[in-house]
Amino acid sequence: MKLNTVLTRTLGVLMLLFIFFSCEDDIQGIGSGLVDESNFTSGSETYPVVAYSERFFDSVGVQTNGFSAGALGYYQDSIYGSTRASTLSQVELSVYNSTYGTNPVIDSVVFEMPYFSTESINSDNENVYTLDSVYGSDPIKLTAFRSNYFLNSNSAPDLENGAVYYSDDIAEFNGVEGDTIFSETFTPSNSPFVTVVPADSEDEDDTRTTLSPRLRLRLDQNSYGETYWQTNILDKGGDDELFNPNAFRNYFRGIYLKAEPVSNKGSYFLFDKSNTNIIIYYKNGAEGSRRSASLTMSFRGGSVIGYDNDFNASIKAELSGLDKENGEENLYLKGGQGSMAVIELFGPDDNNDGIPDDLAFMRTEQRLIREANLEFFVDQDKINSFAGSSVSEPERIYIYNLETNQPLRDFSVDATASSNGAITAVGTTHLGPLTRTETGEGISYKIRITEYLKRLLDEDNDNPATKLGVVVSQNLLSTATGSIEGKTSSDIPSRVPYSSIISNRGTILYGSSESVPEAKRLKLKVFYSEASN
């Protein structure tokens, strides 16, 4: 018994010693292969790129249907010039094929358009709101028209594809300015809207409701009054015009929200289209037993945003006759129906094997890529020459693959996703924010494309996509793209991100031309490690 115990313990000790020395040998072998700096050297290298701008304004529209938000107002960009944004939207009823009760009669009609805002509690324990996507503090004039133009859901002639509408289309639509629904001059405010419904008796309290900041108007008290809504909506109850959504869209074709500056000034904002409504409050029922009810016309249907640009003539001249072969001195980025930049990496493919020659050579170097980046420097001298005043520079820019119109691999690496896969946040490793001087002037944006470059260097990648697009972005969480008017899927670029189309800001960056100072010239910078000879 004791002998067995001794043997067991002895064997156990021998096994532990064997495992220890075996692992020590393995650890020494792994360490000498990876971390012994005598076997590897680190370095960096820069590669030239070709960069130039693509202009949309004046003659080329960008797709503006399919947005969940609408855009309204007047924006004066101190670099580029002014933009006026208006929105045409279909409307939908909350109830179809109804008579709306016995003898329905209008009580009131209310228009509500919420601004995007966030709620917080201040030091006095009060609820306060901060407006989001609102620019400027001057009043604008907003006129709402009943539109007589029919927005199609599908495109002619086969009606198999979804309809596409562009930012310059509304100006060509006939009949968008039909009956005037309201006209109001206002400035977006962060004040909440409080409604008070009087109590039915002295023993009851009034009902107070606090709503987020919004434009809220009584439409039954304007020149058309309640008669318009009584005749065109409630009195049509049970008729064919209100039978179903399709019939109603053909009858009441939409509402055109037309924004105009006041004394050549104004505000510009995005609004929550899905919660923008016209609410018809009415009473129905027999005499002595009438009750209150409501019918909602929501702006959830198809819509299109129209941009009317009045841009600086000097900017237009700068964006004419661009050198797309050698690259330009400056890159002009402007949201909306503005402009973007195209970046071409690794030069030509002279032997037509599908791999640019410089990329093919780089593949032979067998380097371990540690980081790859493009740093875009802001040309403050050029900005000042156009602006002559303070400039609201975009905080972030967005880069995407022009051949697939998708974000780069680095985007997903740097993003945070929810359990269902939706992107909820984008970090600053891939799309670095604008660095600034102590006085707030922009210096540069550093865009890291490490994972994208690794994919290009993969020998199995027979068709590397080496053309990239750069735009200003209103929201980095949105990566969907819209069509560029007149472009086909084989054109580069053919699409531009919605986050740029909905944006209003602009900037000017240094490009890739040899005339740009070396320190600020756009180029691809690669940090690597490689085995020592």
N, C-alpha and C positions, 0 to 999 in steps of 0.2 A: 504493500500500500504506500509506504513511504518512498520506495524506489520509483513507483509510478509517478508520485507527486514531484520528485526531484527531476525525473526525466521530462515531465511536462513543462516544469518551470524553465529548465535548461533550453528545451526546444523553443519556448516562447521568447527567451532572451535572444537566442541566435536569430530567430526570424525578425525581431525588431532591429537588430544590428544590420541584417541584410537589407531590410527595407530602407534604413537610414542612409547607408552608404550608396545604395542604388539611386535614391532620390537626390543625394548630394551630387553624384555624377551627372544626373539629368539636369539639375539646376545649373551647374557650371557650364554645361554644353549649351543650354538655351540662352543663358546670359551672354556668353561670348559671341553668339550669333546676332544678338539684337542691340545690346547696349554698349558693347565695347567700341568706343569712338574711334579706335585705331582702325576699325574695319569700314567705317562710313565717314563720308564728308558731307557737309551741308552747304547749300549755296542758293543763289537766286538768279533769275534771268528775266529779262523783259523781251516781249515780242511785239512788233508793230501791229496795229489794227487799222482798218479803214472804217471811218465813222462819218455819217452825214445825216441830214434831217429829211423827214418826209412831211410835206405840208398838206393839210386838209382844207383849211379855210378858203373861202371865196368860190372854189369850183368843185370841191369834193366833199360830200357829206359823210357822216359816220352814223351807224345804226343807233337809233334812240328809242326803239320800241322794245318791250320786254322788261323794263325796269320796274322794281317794286316801289321806287321813289319817283317823285316828280321834281322838276326844277323850275323855279320862278325868280324873276327879278332882273336887276341891272347890276352888272359888275364892271368896275373900271380898273383894269389891270394897268399899272403904271408903266409896264414894259410894252405890252402888246396892243392895248387899246380896250375898247368896250365890248361887252357881250350882253345881249338881252335874251333871256330865256323865257319861253312860254310853253304850256303843256295842253295838249288835246287828249281827252280821255273819254272812253265809253263809260256809261253808268249802268248799274244793275239794280233791279228792285229786290227788296227783301221778300215780297209776296207777289206771285203772278196768278192770273186767272181767278181773280177775286172781285166781288162787288163792293168790298170794304164795308159791308154792313148796310143797314137800312138808313137811307138819307144821310150819307157821310158829308160833313161840312168842315171845311178848314178851320182850325183853331189858330195855328201858327206854323211858319216854315222857317227852319234854321239851317244855315250853312256852317259846317265845322271843318276846319283844316288844321290838324295838329302839326306843330313843328317837332323836329327831333330834339329831345331834351333828356337830361338825367336829373333825377331828384336826389336831394341830400338834406341833412338836418344841420342847421347852423348852430352857433354857440348859444343862441337864445331858444334852442329847441323848436325852431320853426322850420317847416318844410320850404326849401328853396329849390329853384330849378336853374340849371345851366343849359343854355341853348347849344345845340350841336349843328354843324353845317349851316350856320347863318353868318353871312359876311356883310359888313357895313351897318351903319346906324341911321341912314337917311330913308325917308319914306319913298314908297313906290305906289304907282297907280295900278290896281288890278281890276280888270273888267272880265266878267264871265258871260260868254255867249252860248246860246243853244246852237250846236253845230248841225248843219245839214249835210255834212260830208260823211260818207259811210267808210269806216275803217274795216278792211277785210281781215279775217283771221288767217286766210290762206292766199297764196300768190297765184295769179293767172300765169299761163292759161290752163294748166292741168289741176290746179288747186290741191296738189299733193304736198307742197312745201309750205311752211309757215310764212306769212307775209313779212316783208322787211321794209321798214320805213326809216328814212334818214333825217338827219338834223336840218336839212334845207328843204324838206318836203312841204311843211305846213304853208310856206309862202306861196306854193303852187296849188294848194287845195282850194276848190271853189265852194263857197257856202259855209265856211267855218264861223263867220261872224253873222250868225242869225239873230234871233231874239236876244235882247240884252237881259240877263238874269240879275246882275248887280254890277255896280262900279264903286270901288272903295279905294281911298288913299290911306295907307297905314304904314307903320314901321313894326317889324317883328319884335315882340317883347317877351322877356322871360317871366313875366307875371302870370301866375295861375289864373284861370278863369273860374269865378265862383257864380253858381246859379242858385237862385232862391225861389222855391215854389211855395206860395202862401198856403197856410193851413186851411182846411175846410171849415174849421170852427175855432172859437177863441180858446177852447180847452186843449187844442193841439198846437205843437210847435211847427214853425216853418221848416221846410226841408231844404237844407243847404248841401250843395255838392261842389267839391273842388276838383277842377279838371286841370290837366297839364297845359302849358302855354299853347295857344292856338289862335287862329283867326276865327271868330264866331260872329255871324251876322244874322239878323232877322230879315228874311226875304219877303215876308208878307207885308212889310211896312215900306217897301220901296215903290217905285212908280208902277210896276206891274201889280204888286199887291197879291193878296190871296186869290184873286179871281183867276190869275194865270195858272196856278197850280190846281185849283178846283176844276177848271175847264180841261186842262191838258192831262191831268193824272186821275184825280178821284172820279170825275164824271166819265172817264173811259173804263172804269171798273167793269169787268165782264165782257168788254169788247175784244175784238181780235188783236188790236194793237198791244194789249197787255196780257196776251194769252200765255206766252212763254218768253224766255230770254231772247231768242232769235227775232221774234216778232217785235219785241220792245226795242231791240237795238236798231231795227230798221225804222221804227217810228220815232224814237227819241235817240238820235244818232250819236249824241255825246255832248260834252261841255268843253268849250275852249276857254282856258284861263290865259288871258293875254296880259303880260306885264309890261309896264312902260316907266321910264324914269320921270322924276319930278325935278324940273330945273336942271336937267342933265346930271342928276345924282340919283342914287337909289341904294337898295339892299338886294342881296342875292341869297337865296336859301333853297335847301331841299326840303320837301315835305313828305309826310307819311301818307302815301296815296291810298293804302289799303284801309286807313281809318278816316279818310276824308269823305264826308257824307252831306247830303241834303236830307233833312229829316222833316217829314210832313206830319204834324200833329193834327188830329181831327177828332170830331165826336160823331157817333152814330147811334142808331137805335130809335125806338118810338119815343114820342113826347112823354116826358115824365120819367123815362128810364134810360136816358142817353148816357153813354159811357165814353171814356177817352181811349184813343188808340193812336198808333203811329205807323208810318210807312217810311222805310229808308231807301234812298237812292245812293248807292255807294259808288266810289270811283275805282272799283276793283277790276273793271274791264280793261281791254286793250288800250294802249296809249302811245303817244309819240311826243318827244320833246323837240321843240324847234329852237335853234340858235340863230341869232341875227348879230353877226360880228361887224364891228367897225374898227379895223385894225390899223396900226401905224403904217404909213406908206413905206417908211424906211425898213421896217421888219419884212414887209412883203418883198422889197428889193433884195434883202439879204437872203431870202429863201427862193430866189429865182436863179436859174442856171447853175445848179449845184454840181460839184465835182464828185460823182459817185465812184470814180475809179481810184482817185488818190486820197479822197477824204477831205473834209471841210475844217476850217479853222474853228468854227463854233457849232454847237448843237443846240437847237431851239426846241424846248419842251413846253407845250401849252395844252392844258386840258380842254375838254369840250370838243368842238370842231376846230381843233388847233393844229398841233404838230407833234412829231415824235422823232426819235433817233433810231438809226439802223447801225448795228455794229457787225462788221465782217471780220472773222478771225482766220488766220493762217493762210491768207492769200489764195492764189489760183491753183487749179489742178491741171497742170500742163500736160500730164500724160493721160488724162481722162480716165483714171481708174476709180474715180469716186472719192478719193482721199486727197485733200489739198497737200501740195508737196511739202510745205513746212510742217504740217501735222504728221505726215508719213516719216519725216526725218526725226521728229521728236519721239515717235514711237520706238525708234531704234535705240534711243539713249538709255532705256531701262531705268528710269529714275523713279523714286518713290515720292509722289506729290504730297507735300505737307500743306500747302495753301496756294490758291490761285485767286487773284482779284483784279478787278477793274476799278480804278479810282477816278471819279469824275470831279474835276475841279470847277468851281463856279467862276465865271468871268465877270467879276464885279465891275471892272472898267467898262465892259460892254453894257452891262445892266445900267450903270450910272449914265452912260451916254444916251440911253433911251428913256430911262425913267425920270431922272432928275429929282426924285423924291424917294421916300421910304418904300421898300418893296416887301410884300408878304411872300416870302420864299416857301416853296413846298417842303415839308419836313421829310418826306420819304419819296423815293422814286422806285419804280418796279421794272424788273428785267424779265423777259420771257423768250421762249424759243419761237422764232418766226416761221419755222417749217412745220411745227406741230401746233403752234399758238397755245402752248401749255407752259406752266411755270417750270423752272429748272429743277433738277433733282435736289439741289441745295434747299429749295423752298420747303419741301416736305421734311427734310432733316431738321430744319430750324423752326418748324411750326409745331403748335400744340393742337392735338385733335381730341374731340369728345369720344365717348364710347361708340357713337354711331358713325364715326369717321369724319364729322364736320370739323373744319379748321376753326378754332376758337381764338387763337393768338399767333402772331408771327414775331419771332425774336429779332435780334439786331445783328446776328452773326452774318447772315446771308445778305440782307438788305439793310445796310448800315444807315442810320439816320444822318441828317445833315449836321456836320460839325460846324461850329460857329466861332467867330472872334468874340472877344469880351464885349464888344459893342453890338453883337447880334448879327453881323454880316456872315453869310454863308461862306464856308471854305471848300468843303468837298463831301461827296458821298462815296463810301467804299463798299463795293458790291463784291462779295466773295462767291466764286463760282467753282470751288474746289471739286465737288462731286460731279459737276457737269464736265469739267476737264478730264477727270478720271475716266468717265464714260467715253469721251472722245478718244482717249488713248488706248482703249480696249481694242485689241487686235481683231476681235470678233465683230466689232462695229463697222460694218461695210458701207454704211451710209451716214456718216457723221453730220449732224446739223450744226453748222458753224456760223449761222446768221442769227443775231439776237436783236430784239426790240427793247427800247427803253422809253418809258413814259412817266409822267407825274401820276400819282395815285391818290384818290380820295379815300380808299379803304383797301388795305393790303389783303384783307380776308376774302375779297372778291377777285377771282381769277378768270371768270367767264369773259368771253370776247364778243364783240359785235363786228359786223361786216363794214368794210370800207367801200363806199360807192364806186361802182365801175370796175372793181377788182374781182378776179376769179380765184378759185382755190389754189391755182398754180402760181399766182403772183406773190411776190414778197416785197413788202408786207401785204396781206390780204385782210387781216383783222386787227382790231385794236381793243385792249381791255376795257370793259365797261367802267372799271374804277377810274380810268382816265377820261372817258367820255362824260362822266357825271361830274368831273372835277372842274374847277374854274381857275386854278392857279397856273403860273408859268415861271420859267427860269431860263437862263442861258449858261451853257457849260462850254468849257474848252473842248475842242475836237482833236482829231488825229493828224491834222496837217503839219508838215515840217515847219511851217511858219509859227506854230505855237511854241512858246518856251519849253525846253526839254523837261523842266521840273513839273510843268502843268499839262503836258501833252498826254492824251489818253493812250494807254498801252496796257497790254496784258502782262502782269507780273506774277511769276511763278516761283515759289519756294520749294526746294526739293532736298532729298538725301539720295546719295548714290554710293555704291561700293567703291572703296579705295582700290587703286591699281596696285 
